Amino acid sequence: MGETVLFIGIDYSGAETARSRLPGLQVYAAGPDGIPRRQKPPPTSAASKAINWSRSEVAQWLTGLALEGTRFIAGIDHNFSFPDSYFARYDLRDWPQFLADFVQHWPTDQDGVHVDSVRDGSLAKRAGSSPGTRIGASNEFRLCERWTSSAKSVFQFDVQGQVAKSSHAGIPWLKRIRDEAGEHIHFWPFDGWAPAPGKSLIAEIYPSVLRRRFKAEDRSPDEHDAYSVARWLAQSDADGILERYFSPPLTTAERAVADREGWILGVT
């Protein structure tokens, strides 16, 4: 990733709605000097002094960077896909089909939609449809999660350190970025395990395995998670070791599963 201009860490949040400004949603970016700095949302006429991001703004920002030709690698703290058992249960072949199917049942990128309003069925009652019917069990894990000591299932809601809510809120935005940025973005590993030359890259990341490498100083836990991701990406690139993380030691059969389930960058 030698031509990368920005190394971006995003600590995600599935709270409230897609356009709510969330203190738990933090963005840090490191430039060529390798020093991560907290990013504020781009100023708009409606919110020129906003200090917190919304999920819609994060997606628009990443899309805009890609379309204007700013090369970046971004690590986002939520699941990009679901366990292979989910694919089998709902007869899904690959990640693009998963995305298209998911947004029909979890339209959490729509105005006023909460993850919880999909979960409890209140959205389905209002919409006269069946959102939220694509579900799973809390003991279902992806291969990459079984390779870690603490990662939780994407279906395990309402527990400390859950990734379920942020994933169910964030996945529709991945589809939007993919649809709008097109060939300017490489979603790893779904678009290939080797980063595509000339493209920006977005990958799933797990800050819990990185945060203790760096002193928190005066940062909040959410800020420090985003900082740690950005710094690890920049430092690994500068040390010439980032490329190795794009090729975890998987068998052919394991890689075929991970082509659908995705992988956490840095888990080897």
Sequence and secondary structure as in RCSB ss.txt:
>XXXX:A:sequence
MGETVLFIGIDYSGAETARSRLPGLQVYAAGPDGIPRRQKPPPTSAASKAINWSRSEVAQWLTGLALEGTRFIAG
IDHNFSFPDSYFARYDLRDWPQFLADFVQHWPTDQDGVHVDSVRDGSLAKRAGSSPGTRIGASNEFRLCERWTSS
AKSVFQFDVQGQVAKSSHAGIPWLKRIRDEAGEHIHFWPFDGWAPAPGKSLIAEIYPSVLRRRFKAEDRSPDEHD
AYSVARWLAQSDADGILERYFSPPLTTAERAVADREGWILGVT
>XXXX:A:secstr
 TT  EEEEEE    S TTS BTT EEEEE TT  EEE      SS TT  SB HHHHHHHHHHHHHHT  EEEE
ESS SS  HHHHHHTT  SHHHHHHHHHHH  TTSTT  HHHHHTSHHHHHHTS TT     TT   HHHHTSSS
   TT  SSTT  HHHHHHHHHHHHHHHHHHGGGEEETTTT SS  TT EEEEE  GGGTGGGS  TT  HHHHH
HHHHHHHHHHHHHTT GGGGGS    HHHHHHHHHH  BTT  
